[in-house]
Amino acid sequence: MRKIRYWSVTHAGALLRIYRTLEWGMIKLDPLWRRLGYARIEKPLTSVETVIKQTLFDCKMCGQCVLSQTGMACPMNCPKQVRNGPCGGVRGNGHCEVNPEMRCVWMEAIRGAENMPQPSALHNTQQPLNHARQGQSSWIMTIKKRSADREST
């Protein structure tokens, strides 16, 4: 699983472009999603999101995805679940103090951000994790938020 996760970081720019295209399409379909009802589409969409994200990013489905801001490295893969940068225990070789055979998720995030076409959002402070969203679709939350933002402008 780690090899695919590291591959995703290496190809963060391409994956971000794919994600932005899919996000645009999902937002365009917002009227359809509303007619069908977000509650009705949540389960099938979450299933698709889970398969894709677990395969590419070893995603833990926290429901508050920040992959596009963290170089396509999921901070939930950190054994300490640190969401705002590396802890003080990163080894000199960039590996994790808790799991020494694993590279630090945040060292990977920095590498992934360097592979992205736009300025990194790594310095943005992430909100504390809302554990009530665990297992829910972050895609639906994003679609609703972006659609609401578009309507208000």
C-alpha positions in Angstrom: 0.0 0.0 0.0 2.8 2.4 0.8 4.3 2.1 -2.7 1.1 3.3 -4.2 0.8 6.1 -1.6 4.4 7.2 -2.5 3.5 7.0 -6.2 0.6 9.3 -5.6 2.8 11.9 -3.9 5.2 11.7 -6.8 2.3 12.3 -9.2 0.5 14.9 -7.0 0.3 17.5 -9.8 -1.4 15.2 -12.3 -3.7 13.8 -9.6 -4.7 17.3 -8.5 -5.6 18.2 -12.1 -7.7 15.0 -12.4 -9.4 15.8 -9.1 -10.1 19.4 -10.1 -11.7 18.2 -13.3 -13.9 15.7 -11.5 -14.8 18.2 -8.8 -15.9 20.7 -11.6 -18.1 18.0 -13.1 -19.6 17.0 -9.8 -20.4 20.7 -9.0 -22.0 21.0 -12.4 -24.2 18.0 -11.5 -25.3 19.7 -8.3 -28.9 20.3 -9.5 -29.2 16.6 -10.3 -27.7 15.6 -6.9 -30.3 18.0 -5.2 -33.2 16.4 -7.1 -32.0 12.9 -6.2 -31.3 14.0 -2.7 -27.9 14.1 -1.1 -28.9 11.6 1.5 -29.8 9.1 -1.2 -26.5 9.5 -3.1 -24.2 9.6 -0.1 -23.8 5.8 0.3 -23.0 5.0 -3.3 -20.7 8.0 -3.7 -19.0 7.3 -0.4 -18.4 3.7 -1.7 -16.7 5.0 -4.8 -14.7 7.6 -2.9 -13.5 5.0 -0.4 -12.3 2.6 -3.1 -10.4 5.4 -5.0 -8.9 7.1 -2.0 -7.9 3.9 -0.1 -6.3 2.6 -3.3 -4.3 5.7 -4.2 -3.7 7.4 -0.8 -4.3 4.7 1.9 -7.1 7.0 3.0 -8.7 6.6 6.4 -12.0 8.3 5.3 -11.9 11.0 8.0 -14.6 12.9 6.1 -12.5 16.1 6.0 -10.1 15.4 3.2 -7.1 17.7 2.8 -5.2 15.8 0.1 -5.2 18.7 -2.3 -3.6 20.9 0.4 -1.0 18.3 1.6 0.7 17.2 -1.6 -1.7 14.2 -2.0 -0.3 12.7 1.3 -3.1 11.8 3.7 -2.1 13.2 7.2 -4.3 10.5 8.8 -1.6 8.0 7.8 0.6 9.6 10.5 0.6 7.2 13.5 0.1 10.3 15.7 -2.6 11.6 13.3 -0.8 15.0 13.2 -2.7 17.2 10.8 -0.6 20.4 10.8 3.0 19.5 9.9 5.6 17.1 11.2 6.0 16.3 14.8 9.3 16.7 16.6 10.1 13.0 16.2 11.0 12.9 12.5 14.2 11.0 12.1 17.2 12.4 10.2 16.4 10.2 7.2 12.8 11.6 7.1 11.3 8.5 8.6 8.7 8.3 11.4 9.8 7.9 15.0 6.8 5.7 15.7 7.1 3.5 12.6 10.8 3.7 11.5 10.3 1.8 8.3 7.8 4.4 7.1 8.7 7.8 5.7 7.1 10.7 7.6 3.7 11.6 6.1 4.7 15.2 6.3 8.0 14.8 4.6 5.9 13.1 1.8 3.5 16.0 1.9 6.3 18.5 1.3 7.6 16.3 -1.6 4.1 16.1 -3.0 3.5 19.8 -2.7 6.7 20.4 -4.8 5.1 18.3 -7.5 1.9 20.4 -7.6 1.4 23.1 -10.3 0.2 25.8 -7.9 1.5 27.2 -4.7 1.2 24.8 -1.8 -1.4 25.2 0.9 0.8 23.2 3.3 1.1 26.3 5.6 -2.7 26.5 6.1 -3.7 25.4 9.5 -6.1 22.5 9.4 -9.1 22.5 11.6 -9.3 19.9 14.3 -10.7 16.6 13.2 -14.5 16.2 13.6 -14.7 12.5 14.5 -18.5 12.5 13.7 -17.6 12.8 10.0 -15.5 9.6 10.1 -16.6 7.3 7.2 -18.6 10.1 5.4 -18.0 11.5 2.0 -15.8 14.6 1.9 -16.7 14.8 -1.8 -20.4 15.6 -1.0 -19.3 18.1 1.6 -17.1 19.8 -1.0 -19.8 19.8 -3.7 -22.3 21.4 -1.3 -19.8 24.0 -0.2 -18.6 24.9 -3.7 -22.2 25.0 -5.0 -23.2 27.3 -2.2 -20.2 29.5 -2.8 -21.1 29.8 -6.5 -24.7 30.7 -5.7 -23.7 33.4 -3.3 -21.5 35.2 -5.9 
